[in-house]
Amino acid sequence: MKLTRLFFLAVFLCTSVTYSQNKIAVIGGGIAGVSAAHYLHEYDAGAHITLFEKEAILGGNAQTVEVTTTSGKKCMIDIGPQYFTEGPWDDYLAFLEQTIGMNTIRTESMAGTLLVQREAENIPLIVTPLNGKFRGEKLGKLLKLKKFNTAAYKVYKNPEQWKAISVQQWVEQLHFTEQYKQEIIYPFLAASLGTTVQDIRKTSVVEIVSLFAFRKPKASNSFRIMQDGMGGLIQQIGAKLEKDGVKIKTNSPVQSVKKHEKGYTIYYSENGKTSSIEVDFVVMAVHADIAAKLVKEDPYFGMATMTLEQLPYFEAHIVLHQDTNYINVEKPAFLNIFTNSENELTFSTMNLSLISPRLEGIYKSWMSGEDTQRVKEKGLLLHETTFYHPLITPEFVAHLQELKALSGKLEGVCIIGGWTEGLETQNSAVVSAKRAVEVYKNWK
Ligand SMILES: Cc1cc2nc3c(=O)[nH]c(=O)nc-3n(C[C@H](O)[C@H](O)[C@H](O)COP(=O)(O)OP(=O)(O)OC[C@H]3O[C@@H](n4cnc5c(N)ncnc54)[C@H](O)[C@@H]3O)c2cc1C
């Protein structure tokens, strides 16, 4: 008995060696900030961690909203990020397993079927088969899509090789007719990210291909979603972190971060007043444009600010609605892409009923302000949100390398977030959080 006690005491002393009294600030309560707080607490349970979130709730882009349909039905829907699949999202899934346990999470699957159609015409340019059933589309076009999937899978499997290559450079060397590239491939890729064809040409091919999570071409092409929403899960994890002793300050936007001899001062707003705290280590889990603003006044961050300011963002306006004008009702496909005569995307719409009967008659569109207004006037709008999304071009990836080299010199600071991994997903945000722990270990 005595020996067992001694053994536990020895184990306790060995493991507690890494504990400290360090004060850590995590700025940003999206999946990156929340998972960084979790991994830092796991590594150093003695550290005093405070997480600052600008909004009233945690989640960041991951926003699960409750909508009430015209027939009075209430549903929880992710208006921002919604899908994941095994493989590309394994770090994210492992994080959920470790914090709230996957067995408590209800998921739903869907087949990633696709329709591309000109806005002014009724006949689609292409519709992929639903549930494996061939529905009389031109076989040649469908086979080309399979060939496209095979090429995309190669990029997904060897991301390092393709990081410096833009979508345009990649598409140019694919063996398809120019017409097929312009009519189908570019609008499809632009719709996958929710931006214009012009933007998508400049994007890094790795970002877009991995975002759409191409799997082995022969595997069934199914994506999954969380029934309770990706945003809802982050809030559950936040509650668990608070129980573990992490201080979570919502409604508390950080205004600036300033370096001094002994560490950092974090200035933030709380109940309309400016407050500050002193910390030893800072994790910035906000987007590049915000990080740039937070450190702008401080000469120590000068070089990092310049790099951060060069990273481009675009606006993605997303609407949940019940207007059937934005899908093809006769040819049901999950992703409905509508283009104009110049093959530019006019809007794209996910038919959520193809995920679950629970979401019958509800659509999620990337659309202009004018279209949103039309939907609103018909009384069919359920929810709208504008997101700012990084446009991860090969130049963006090069700037990130500079930033990572620089952050080695910015002692006691780590810049993380989905975007810092050169591809923006919930998974890349978790990967970046693990990097924060590595930086912390080296600093400590
Ligand atoms: C429309 C859309 C669809 C997407 N679809 C998917 C998908 O299906 N699957 C997927 O995996 N990914 C998807 N993504 C990407 C995913 O949303 C991001 O990769 C992820 O949210 C990044 O997490 P993050 O924590 O780095 O950033 P964010 O989620 O942006 O979190 C940053 C947080 O910082 C807070 N903040 C900002 N300024 C301050 C301040 N001054 N002080 C304190 N806090 C501040 C913000 O309020 C926010 O909570 C999608 C993104 C968008 C926009």
The ligand as a Tripos MOL2 file, in Angstrom:
@<TRIPOS>MOLECULE
LIG
   53    58     1     0     0
SMALL
NO_CHARGES

@<TRIPOS>ATOM
      1 C1        -19.2550   30.6430  -44.8140 C.3       1 LIG1
      2 C2        -18.1940   29.7340  -44.3000 C.ar      1 LIG1
      3 C3        -18.3280   28.3710  -44.4430 C.ar      1 LIG1
      4 C4        -17.3440   27.5240  -43.9270 C.ar      1 LIG1
      5 N1        -17.5360   26.1790  -44.0370 N.ar      1 LIG1
      6 C5        -16.7040   25.3510  -43.3670 C.ar      1 LIG1
      7 C6        -17.0110   23.9790  -43.2180 C.ar      1 LIG1
      8 O1        -18.0330   23.5050  -43.7310 O.2       1 LIG1
      9 N2        -16.1710   23.2040  -42.4950 N.ar      1 LIG1
     10 C7        -15.0650   23.7250  -41.8810 C.ar      1 LIG1
     11 O2        -14.3450   22.9790  -41.2110 O.2       1 LIG1
     12 N3        -14.7400   25.0250  -42.0030 N.ar      1 LIG1
     13 C8        -15.5220   25.8530  -42.7220 C.ar      1 LIG1
     14 N4        -15.2540   27.1890  -42.7720 N.ar      1 LIG1
     15 C9        -14.0180   27.7040  -42.1780 C.3       1 LIG1
     16 C10       -14.1410   27.8530  -40.6490 C.3       1 LIG1
     17 O3        -15.2260   28.6350  -40.3320 O.3       1 LIG1
     18 C11       -12.8850   28.5180  -40.1210 C.3       1 LIG1
     19 O4        -11.7660   27.8090  -40.4920 O.3       1 LIG1
     20 C12       -12.8800   28.5900  -38.5950 C.3       1 LIG1
     21 O5        -14.0460   29.2010  -38.1250 O.3       1 LIG1
     22 C13       -11.6620   29.3380  -38.1230 C.3       1 LIG1
     23 O6        -11.7000   29.4040  -36.7210 O.3       1 LIG1
     24 P1        -10.8760   30.4990  -35.9680 P.3       1 LIG1
     25 O7        -11.0630   30.2410  -34.5260 O.co2     1 LIG1
     26 O8         -9.5200   30.5620  -36.5480 O.co2     1 LIG1
     27 O9        -11.5660   31.8960  -36.3960 O.3       1 LIG1
     28 P2        -12.9960   32.4830  -36.0700 P.3       1 LIG1
     29 O10       -14.0280   31.4310  -36.0680 O.co2     1 LIG1
     30 O11       -13.1860   33.6320  -37.0050 O.co2     1 LIG1
     31 O12       -12.8300   33.0300  -34.5880 O.3       1 LIG1
     32 C14       -12.2100   34.2590  -34.2800 C.3       1 LIG1
     33 C15       -12.8750   34.8110  -33.0200 C.3       1 LIG1
     34 O13       -12.1980   35.9900  -32.5990 O.3       1 LIG1
     35 C16       -13.1770   36.8890  -32.1110 C.3       1 LIG1
     36 N5        -12.6100   38.2410  -32.1250 N.ar      1 LIG1
     37 C17       -12.4090   39.0630  -33.1760 C.ar      1 LIG1
     38 N6        -11.8620   40.2180  -32.7650 N.ar      1 LIG1
     39 C18       -11.7040   40.1310  -31.4270 C.ar      1 LIG1
     40 C19       -11.2020   41.0200  -30.4340 C.ar      1 LIG1
     41 N7        -10.7520   42.2410  -30.7360 N.pl3     1 LIG1
     42 N8        -11.1840   40.6060  -29.1510 N.ar      1 LIG1
     43 C20       -11.6380   39.3600  -28.7980 C.ar      1 LIG1
     44 N9        -12.1460   38.4940  -29.7210 N.ar      1 LIG1
     45 C21       -12.1770   38.8800  -31.0060 C.ar      1 LIG1
     46 C22       -14.3370   36.7190  -33.0710 C.3       1 LIG1
     47 O14       -15.5470   37.2410  -32.5620 O.3       1 LIG1
     48 C23       -14.3340   35.2040  -33.2300 C.3       1 LIG1
     49 O15       -15.1240   34.5780  -32.2420 O.3       1 LIG1
     50 C24       -16.1960   28.0670  -43.3040 C.ar      1 LIG1
     51 C25       -16.0580   29.4610  -43.1890 C.ar      1 LIG1
     52 C26       -17.0510   30.2870  -43.6650 C.ar      1 LIG1
     53 C27       -16.9020   31.7740  -43.5090 C.3       1 LIG1
@<TRIPOS>BOND
     1     1     2 1
     2     2     3 ar
     3     2    52 ar
     4     3     4 ar
     5     4     5 ar
     6     4    50 ar
     7     5     6 ar
     8     6     7 ar
     9     6    13 1
    10     7     8 2
    11     7     9 ar
    12     9    10 ar
    13    10    11 2
    14    10    12 ar
    15    12    13 ar
    16    13    14 ar
    17    14    15 1
    18    14    50 ar
    19    15    16 1
    20    16    17 1
    21    16    18 1
    22    18    19 1
    23    18    20 1
    24    20    21 1
    25    20    22 1
    26    22    23 1
    27    23    24 1
    28    24    25 2
    29    24    26 1
    30    24    27 1
    31    27    28 1
    32    28    29 2
    33    28    30 1
    34    28    31 1
    35    31    32 1
    36    32    33 1
    37    33    34 1
    38    33    48 1
    39    34    35 1
    40    35    36 1
    41    35    46 1
    42    36    37 ar
    43    36    45 ar
    44    37    38 ar
    45    38    39 ar
    46    39    40 ar
    47    39    45 ar
    48    40    41 1
    49    40    42 ar
    50    42    43 ar
    51    43    44 ar
    52    44    45 ar
    53    46    47 1
    54    46    48 1
    55    48    49 1
    56    50    51 ar
    57    51    52 ar
    58    52    53 1
@<TRIPOS>SUBSTRUCTURE
     1 LIG1         1 GROUP 0 **** ****
